[in-house]
Amino acid sequence: MSWMEEKQSAWLYRQAAQAETDPRISKLFLTLAESAEQQAVIWKPATEAVFVPGMRARIVAMLLKRIPPRRLRPVLAAIKLRGLSAYDTPAPGHVMPTSLTEVGKSHGGNRGGNLRAAVFGINDGLVSNACLIMGVAGAQVGNQSIITTGIAGLLAGALSMASGEYISMRSQREMFEYQIGLEREELAEYPAEEAEELALIYQARGMELSRAREFATELMRDPNHALDVLSREELGLNPNDLGSPWGAAIYSFISFSLGACVPVLPYFFGLVSTRALMVSGIATAISLFVIGMALSLFTGRGSLLSGLRMLLIGGGAGLITYSIGNWLGAAIA
């Protein structure tokens, strides 16, 4: 029900305004609350209705009392709060956008995220399968059993990762599509109010109000163009890049499998169990160090320190599982 959604948005905007310490953004939330109240009038039911915030809205309001709105941006966006791109205030010396190509640049795509996900996927596959193999090897079983265990661990982990990524990305995409659909309906019902909300966002980000209104009006002339702009600036979404569930699943499956192959490969070369375990351990240790160095690209930490930390964490996990496997093998025997 649109009346209920607008009333709930207005209520939540006020909750966010109370929690926001930045006066500029707090004022924006209060102004958007008034705008939502005005839009609720359009959808006012024929019979008298009393607004009562829903359970989800009350939970979000409770969270806002403990967590700053800036850190709750994904939650606030999911519950239909707009204007969150006001947090993306341009740094000194940066100009405000003047065309669609410059609007919402910070939400332009997920290519860098794919690279980061691939590195983490390889790391997950490496550590989990290495620990599994170390644990089984510690129980003093034959190479054939270790190979079977390693392949089973690779397939189980890769399929689990792929299915999890697919469901996660599909759910996220459906949420984004729902939000863009709501924005499309609101744009059709009250375009002038949507233009004013967009102008208020630009004002909160540092643009003079009259210029912000002119700019917003110009951007809203074409409905398709307007929906693109509103999706970027009000929702923080790029409609052309909402993420591919199948792409995420395939990416996760391949990256996890690559990592999981490393500790099990030495057992395919007919080495005796102790030598195969040693080669597997060395290959895993080198891979852990290299992956740790690669992760430094995303953390900003020193590559050597990051590599050593990953080696210690992964190596420690492997030694623990080997010890437990050794103890279980002796106890069962």
Summary of the structure (lengths in Angstrom):
residues: 333
radius of gyration: 26.5
end to end distance: 66.0
largest distance: 82.0
contacts: 1069
relative contact order: 0.13
helix: 78%
strand: 0%
